[in-house]
């Protein structure tokens, strides 16, 4: 693990090791990122991703360097001579000072070029296709509430967006059933459905798609939704809301899941659109636990990328060792 751009580039054992290490670090508070500097590059607004990760790095003894996106990128286009200097030159410079870059960008291609041009780890803070840090926080939350050892029914209701994609990846890779319900016009392409089917076959999960939200949440252990109108789609607001009205997670729809089912939302939530107050404020709502876990999983990710002892060990046996024991071994 030298970068983190997508969930699909990981293996289930690595995912679980990240989650377990994150909890160990949250408890131990070991300053294993001391003298490490992480450059933050954000083309899009952020609350949980930016602040949660910054706090995580600070708590582990590291420092965050805020890099203005305009200095590194040119309106999201990772091409030469469109801003003060080429992305190649910019990344080679940043690689001399920082130990990693945490980037939220419009295009996944930008992340791929940053990875190609620089010599330090790149971590995806969100792009148009993926949101791996959110998926890790979501899986940690699900395990905290439901345990690690039983297959679950995870229902996503809404838009086939970046959050849904990464959640589906991690759910299938960890052996769960993922049920997606949304309007056909805004559902997955045949290519992506085929990819989900391959993941399910490889890791023992199951992928189901339906246009009926009641069918989608029936007997679910987890009901998840996200905004119907993502950043950059504001001009499609009226059109998308018209298609997605039947997919609002309200009390009636939520009641069709198991009585113990948890409600999840990556936030920010648009109350009255994709979810009602009665659901997001329900006693089984896990949304603020998810938000807290955005900080927690950042610890595991950056520790594995930047701590040489953990990296050299290649995650072997990491799950069953405390961080303190791991760090003091051989000292």
C-alpha positions as CSV (number, residue, x, y, z in Angstrom):
1,X,0.0,0.0,0.0
2,X,1.8,3.0,-1.3
3,X,-1.2,5.2,-2.2
4,X,-4.9,5.2,-1.6
5,X,-6.9,6.3,-4.6
6,X,-9.7,3.6,-4.5
7,X,-11.1,0.9,-2.3
8,X,-10.8,-1.6,-5.2
9,X,-7.0,-1.4,-5.1
10,X,-6.9,-2.9,-1.6
11,X,-7.6,-6.4,-0.3
12,X,-10.0,-7.3,2.5
13,X,-7.1,-8.2,4.8
14,X,-5.6,-4.7,4.3
15,X,-9.0,-3.1,4.8
16,X,-9.4,-4.9,8.1
17,X,-5.9,-4.1,9.1
18,X,-6.5,-0.4,8.5
19,X,-9.7,-0.5,10.6
20,X,-8.1,-2.4,13.4
21,X,-5.0,-0.2,13.4
22,X,-7.2,2.9,13.4
23,X,-8.9,1.9,16.6
24,X,-5.6,1.0,18.2
25,X,-4.2,4.4,17.3
26,X,-7.3,6.2,18.5
27,X,-6.8,4.5,21.9
28,X,-3.0,4.7,22.2
29,X,-2.4,8.2,20.9
30,X,1.1,7.2,19.9
31,X,2.7,10.2,18.0
32,X,4.0,8.0,15.2
33,X,3.6,10.8,12.6
34,X,6.0,13.1,14.4
35,X,8.0,15.2,11.9
36,X,5.7,14.1,9.1
37,X,4.1,16.8,6.9
38,X,0.9,16.1,4.8
39,X,0.0,18.5,2.1
40,X,-3.8,19.2,1.8
41,X,-5.1,20.2,-1.7
42,X,-8.8,20.8,-1.9
43,X,-10.6,21.9,-5.0
44,X,-14.0,21.3,-3.4
45,X,-15.5,22.3,-0.1
46,X,-15.1,19.9,2.8
47,X,-16.0,19.7,6.5
48,X,-15.7,16.1,7.8
49,X,-12.9,15.0,5.4
50,X,-10.7,18.1,5.9
51,X,-11.2,18.7,9.6
52,X,-11.4,15.1,10.6
53,X,-8.2,14.2,8.8
54,X,-6.3,17.3,10.0
55,X,-7.2,16.5,13.6
56,X,-6.1,12.9,13.1
57,X,-2.7,13.9,11.7
58,X,-2.2,16.4,14.5
59,X,-3.2,13.9,17.2
60,X,-0.5,11.5,15.8
61,X,2.1,14.2,16.0
62,X,2.1,15.2,12.4
63,X,1.6,18.5,10.7
64,X,-0.7,19.6,7.9
65,X,0.4,22.0,5.1
66,X,-2.5,23.8,3.3
67,X,-1.7,24.1,-0.4
68,X,-3.9,26.4,-2.4
69,X,-5.4,24.3,-5.2
70,X,-4.6,27.1,-7.8
71,X,-0.9,26.7,-7.0
72,X,-1.0,23.0,-7.9
73,X,-3.8,22.6,-10.3
74,X,-5.6,24.5,-13.1
75,X,-9.3,24.3,-12.7
76,X,-9.0,20.6,-12.1
77,X,-7.1,19.9,-15.3
78,X,-3.8,18.1,-14.6
79,X,-2.1,19.3,-17.8
80,X,1.0,21.4,-18.3
81,X,1.1,25.2,-18.9
82,X,-2.4,26.0,-17.7
83,X,-1.4,27.6,-14.5
84,X,1.9,28.9,-12.9
85,X,3.8,25.7,-13.7
86,X,3.1,22.2,-14.9
87,X,1.6,19.7,-12.5
88,X,4.7,17.6,-12.9
89,X,7.0,20.4,-11.7
90,X,4.6,21.3,-8.9
91,X,4.4,17.7,-7.7
92,X,8.1,17.2,-7.9
93,X,8.5,20.3,-5.7
94,X,5.9,19.3,-3.2
95,X,7.6,15.9,-3.0
96,X,10.7,17.6,-1.7
97,X,8.9,19.1,1.3
98,X,5.9,16.9,2.2
99,X,5.6,13.3,3.1
100,X,2.2,12.8,1.5
101,X,-0.6,14.7,-0.3
102,X,-4.3,14.5,0.6
103,X,-6.3,15.7,-2.3
104,X,-10.0,16.4,-3.0
105,X,-10.4,17.0,-6.7
106,X,-13.0,17.2,-9.4
107,X,-11.4,14.5,-11.6
108,X,-10.0,11.1,-10.7
109,X,-7.5,11.6,-13.6
110,X,-5.9,14.4,-11.5
111,X,-5.1,12.0,-8.7
112,X,-3.7,9.5,-11.1
113,X,-1.4,12.2,-12.6
114,X,-0.4,13.4,-9.1
115,X,0.6,9.8,-8.3
116,X,2.5,9.5,-11.5
117,X,4.4,12.8,-11.2
118,X,5.2,12.9,-7.5
119,X,7.4,10.6,-5.4
120,X,5.2,10.6,-2.2
121,X,1.9,8.9,-1.3
122,X,-1.3,10.3,-2.7
123,X,-4.6,9.8,-0.7
124,X,-7.9,10.5,-2.3
125,X,-10.0,12.8,-0.2
126,X,-12.9,12.5,-2.8
127,X,-13.1,12.8,-6.5
128,X,-15.9,12.3,-9.1
129,X,-15.7,8.5,-9.1
130,X,-14.5,7.4,-5.6
131,X,-14.6,8.3,-1.9
132,X,-12.4,5.7,-0.2
133,X,-11.9,7.4,3.1
134,X,-15.7,7.6,3.5
135,X,-16.1,4.0,2.8
136,X,-13.5,3.0,5.4
137,X,-15.3,5.1,8.0
138,X,-18.6,3.5,7.0
139,X,-17.3,0.0,7.3
140,X,-15.7,0.8,10.7
141,X,-19.1,2.1,11.9
142,X,-20.9,-1.0,10.6
143,X,-18.5,-3.3,12.3
144,X,-18.8,-1.3,15.6
145,X,-22.6,-1.7,15.5
146,X,-23.0,-5.1,13.9
147,X,-19.8,-7.0,14.5
148,X,-17.2,-8.3,12.0
149,X,-18.2,-11.9,11.6
150,X,-21.7,-12.0,10.1
151,X,-22.8,-11.2,6.5
152,X,-25.1,-8.2,6.4
153,X,-27.7,-6.7,4.1
154,X,-26.5,-3.1,3.3
155,X,-29.1,-1.1,1.4
156,X,-28.1,2.0,-0.5
157,X,-31.1,4.2,-1.6
158,X,-30.5,7.0,-4.1
159,X,-28.0,8.1,-6.7
160,X,-25.2,5.9,-8.2
161,X,-22.5,8.4,-7.1
162,X,-19.0,8.2,-5.8
163,X,-20.1,7.5,-2.2
164,X,-22.3,4.6,-3.4
165,X,-19.6,3.2,-5.6
166,X,-17.0,3.0,-2.8
167,X,-19.5,1.7,-0.3
168,X,-20.5,-1.0,-2.7
169,X,-16.9,-2.0,-3.3
170,X,-16.1,-2.3,0.4
171,X,-19.3,-4.0,1.2
172,X,-18.8,-6.7,-1.4
173,X,-15.1,-7.1,-0.6
174,X,-16.0,-7.7,3.0
175,X,-18.5,-10.4,2.1
176,X,-21.8,-8.5,2.5
177,X,-24.9,-8.2,0.4
178,X,-25.3,-4.7,-1.1
179,X,-28.7,-3.8,-2.5
180,X,-28.9,-0.6,-4.6
181,X,-32.2,1.0,-5.3
182,X,-32.6,4.1,-7.5
183,X,-34.2,5.4,-10.7
184,X,-33.0,3.6,-13.8
185,X,-31.8,6.8,-15.4
186,X,-29.4,7.4,-12.5
187,X,-28.3,3.8,-11.9
188,X,-25.1,1.9,-12.7
189,X,-23.7,1.3,-16.1
190,X,-23.5,-2.3,-17.4
191,X,-19.8,-2.1,-17.0
192,X,-20.0,-1.1,-13.3
193,X,-22.6,-3.7,-12.6
194,X,-20.4,-6.3,-14.1
195,X,-17.5,-5.1,-11.9
196,X,-19.7,-5.4,-8.8
197,X,-20.7,-8.9,-9.9
198,X,-17.0,-9.9,-10.2
199,X,-16.3,-8.5,-6.7
200,X,-19.2,-10.5,-5.2
201,X,-18.0,-13.7,-6.9
202,X,-14.4,-13.2,-5.7
203,X,-15.1,-12.2,-2.1
204,X,-18.4,-14.0,-1.3
205,X,-20.7,-11.0,-1.3
206,X,-23.8,-10.4,-3.3
207,X,-24.9,-7.4,-5.4
208,X,-28.6,-6.7,-6.1
209,X,-30.1,-3.7,-8.1
210,X,-33.7,-2.7,-8.0
211,X,-35.8,0.4,-8.9
212,X,-38.1,-0.3,-6.0
213,X,-36.9,1.3,-2.7
214,X,-39.2,-0.7,-0.6
215,X,-37.7,-3.9,-2.0
216,X,-34.3,-2.4,-1.6
217,X,-34.6,-1.8,2.1
218,X,-36.6,-4.8,3.1
219,X,-34.9,-6.8,5.9
220,X,-31.8,-4.5,5.6
221,X,-29.3,-4.3,8.5
222,X,-28.1,-0.9,7.2
223,X,-30.0,1.7,5.2
224,X,-27.8,4.3,3.6
225,X,-28.5,7.4,1.5
226,X,-26.7,10.4,0.2
227,X,-27.6,13.7,-1.4
228,X,-29.5,13.3,-4.6
229,X,-27.6,16.3,-6.1
230,X,-23.8,16.1,-5.8
231,X,-21.4,19.0,-5.9
232,X,-21.2,20.4,-9.4
233,X,-24.7,19.1,-10.2
234,X,-26.6,22.1,-8.8
235,X,-27.9,22.9,-12.3
236,X,-29.7,19.5,-12.3
237,X,-31.5,20.1,-9.0
238,X,-35.1,20.3,-10.2
239,X,-34.7,17.4,-12.7
240,X,-33.0,15.1,-10.2
241,X,-35.4,15.8,-7.4
242,X,-38.3,14.9,-9.6
243,X,-36.7,11.5,-10.4
244,X,-35.6,10.8,-6.8
245,X,-38.7,11.9,-4.8
246,X,-39.9,8.2,-4.4
247,X,-36.5,7.4,-3.0
248,X,-36.6,9.6,0.1
249,X,-35.7,7.7,3.2
250,X,-38.6,8.6,5.4
251,X,-40.2,6.8,8.4
252,X,-42.4,4.7,6.2
253,X,-39.5,3.4,4.1
254,X,-37.1,3.0,7.0
255,X,-39.7,0.9,8.8
256,X,-39.4,-1.8,6.1
257,X,-35.9,-2.6,7.2
258,X,-35.1,-4.6,10.3
259,X,-36.2,-3.0,13.6
260,X,-32.5,-3.0,14.6
261,X,-31.3,-1.5,11.3
262,X,-29.1,1.5,11.4
263,X,-29.4,4.6,9.2
264,X,-26.3,6.0,7.6
265,X,-25.5,9.2,5.6
266,X,-22.1,10.5,4.7
267,X,-23.3,14.1,5.2
268,X,-24.0,16.9,4.5
269,X,-27.7,15.9,4.6
270,X,-30.4,17.8,2.9
271,X,-33.3,17.3,5.3
272,X,-36.6,17.0,3.6
273,X,-35.1,15.8,0.4
274,X,-33.2,12.5,0.6
275,X,-34.0,12.0,4.3
276,X,-36.6,13.2,6.8
277,X,-35.9,14.5,10.3
278,X,-37.6,11.5,11.8
279,X,-35.0,9.1,10.2
280,X,-31.8,11.1,10.5
281,X,-32.6,11.9,14.2
282,X,-33.8,8.3,14.8
283,X,-32.3,6.4,17.8
284,X,-30.8,4.0,15.3
285,X,-29.1,6.8,13.3
286,X,-25.3,6.4,13.1
287,X,-24.5,9.5,11.1
288,X,-22.5,11.3,13.8
289,X,-20.6,8.1,14.6
290,X,-19.7,7.9,10.9
291,X,-18.5,11.5,11.1
292,X,-16.3,10.7,14.1
293,X,-14.9,7.7,12.3
294,X,-13.7,9.9,9.5
295,X,-11.0,11.1,11.9
296,X,-10.4,7.6,13.2
297,X,-9.7,5.8,9.9
298,X,-7.5,8.7,8.8
299,X,-5.1,7.6,11.5
300,X,-4.8,4.1,10.2
301,X,-4.4,5.1,6.6
302,X,-1.7,7.7,7.1
303,X,0.1,5.5,9.7
304,X,0.4,2.7,7.2
305,X,1.6,5.0,4.5
306,X,4.1,7.0,6.5
307,X,5.3,4.9,9.4
308,X,8.2,2.8,8.1
309,X,7.9,0.1,10.7
310,X,4.3,-0.6,9.9
311,X,5.0,-0.3,6.1
312,X,8.0,-2.7,6.3
313,X,5.9,-5.3,8.2
314,X,3.5,-5.3,5.2
315,X,0.5,-5.5,7.6
316,X,1.3,-9.1,8.6
317,X,-0.1,-9.9,12.0
318,X,-1.1,-6.3,12.4
319,X,-4.7,-7.0,13.3
320,X,-3.8,-8.8,16.6
321,X,-1.2,-6.5,17.9
322,X,-1.5,-3.3,19.8
323,X,0.1,-0.3,18.3
324,X,2.3,0.2,21.3
325,X,3.6,-3.3,21.2
326,X,4.2,-2.9,17.4
327,X,6.1,0.3,17.8
328,X,8.3,-0.8,20.7
329,X,9.3,-4.1,19.2
330,X,13.0,-4.1,18.3
331,X,13.7,-0.8,19.9
